[in-house]
Amino acid sequence: FTCAKQVLKCLELMKHDVSVHIVKVKNRFQTPSLTGYRDVNIHIQIDTKQGFKHVCEIQIHHKAIYELNKALDSHGHYEYFRSYFAGATASLQERLDDLELINGGDKLDAAALGQLLEECSNEKRLLRLEMLFRDQLCEYEWALRVSRKLLDVRLNTYGGCHPLVSNSLASIAGLQLLQDRPEDALLFYRRNLEIDKKIFGQDHLSVADTYNDMAIALHRQGKVESGMTLFERALEIKKNVFFGEHSSIADLYNNISISLQQQGKLEESMELCQRSLQIYRRTQEEDSSSTAMVYNNMAIVLEAMGELDEALRLDSRAIQAFKRHLGEEHSFLACTYYNIANILMKQGELGDAMEYCLLSLKIHERNLCSDHSSITMTVHRMAMILEQQGEEERASELYEKARLQQREALRKRFTRLNLYIDEDKPIDTAPWPIYCRSKSKFAKPWRSLKDRMKPSTGKSKA
């Protein structure tokens, strides 16, 4: 409804309908939720002509508040903090203290957080902090520090061969990958894989998930064929566990399609994208975030085939789905903005291309470190646009900025690995595909361990 009078009118109609009995009313216009959200939540009982009684819930929304709620993803924040405080009795004050410590103004209190990590040995508390830093604050470096501390605690508690130790190794690897450190990620994934094979055997889903994520790390290093081999091994395991139409298999079809596209096998890549899309549409809603990932990757293939208008159509569809399911500042959205800028640049729409680059850059700068390759690529693309527009001085400034960002990233990476720095390495400006990471490989609530310990022998309809 668009005004309070319409809300009241709806309530009056229900009140005077003899077939409707109001069981319970929660008026959140009078007492808003913690996030400020307001609606009327009504449980009603309806008497049917067949003599049955049916109880259902009706939510009455004000349109402007509802749209703002979607734009700010307040329900997502509500769900997160509901899980954050779930089961909190004796630890309630501790959880509040952690939030207060992190939210001490606009900057994190590094000294206090460092002291907390040094003193804390509570697994559940460390796990909550890791998820908070990674999922809500996008503070990946702090999430990594917490995850390393959690690994130390688990090694001391359980020894080197335990599922929780494997979980921590996988979480650290995933965080390294988020920060554009595929070499470091692979080191932890290999340790993760070794433990999983010992505990679960060669053909467990957890082993397949690790193969998948190792393949993504190899792709980030440009080792496409090695990554393809691991994707195929993961697919073989999952096909032996699940029937054909399972989202995990669709995830791998998506990833293999990216590998094929990068090898120039465009027709084969498009075929796998279509197979992935068919499974997602049968197992999920029409425009889920998973189908949006496939739209993004199909658009890259179409762009390579020269079908720019169709590529733009799919990218636009991906953007709408990402916004609806992931919010306005997710990295997947930034990737698709960047890809649209590529297409518009090819079509000569330089002004629009620059606007999409700026949208992409804004999200990446919010979520990533300053020398991340996604930021460098976007800055370099903006320089190319300015150069084509004849603004050579501004273009030169951005080219230099991108070069320095790449040099700093290489310095950090190669210093850690004791490798030679190639300062003349060209900056990659290819479209940005979106891989399906294994959902089990990031830190999850404590209860996830029980699910992970389930055997994977035989076929499953899950």
Secondary structure, 3 states (H helix, E strand, C coil): CCCHHHHHHHHHHHHHCCCEEEEEEEECCCCCCCCCCCCEEEEEEEECCCCCEEEEEEEECCHHHHHHHHHHCHHHHHHHHHHHCCCCCCCHHHHHHHHHHHCCCCCCCHHHHHHHHHHCCCHHHHHHHHHHHHHHCCCHHHHHHHHHHHHHHHHHHHCCCCHHHHHHHHHHHHHHHHCCCHHHHHHHHHHHHHHHHHHHCCCCHHHHHHHHHHHHHHHHCCCHHHHHHHHHHHHHHHHHHECCCCHHHHHHHHHHHHHHHHCCCHHHHHHHHHHHHHHHHHHCCCCCHHHHHHHHHHHHHHHHHCCHHHHHHHHHHHHHHHHHHHCCCCHHHHHHHHHHHHHHHHCCCHHHHHHHHHHHHHHHHHHCCCCCHHHHHHHHHHHHHHHHCCCHHHHHHHHHHHHHHHHHHHHHHHHHHCCCCCCCCCCCCCCCCCCCCCHHHCCCCCCHHHHHCCCCCCCECC
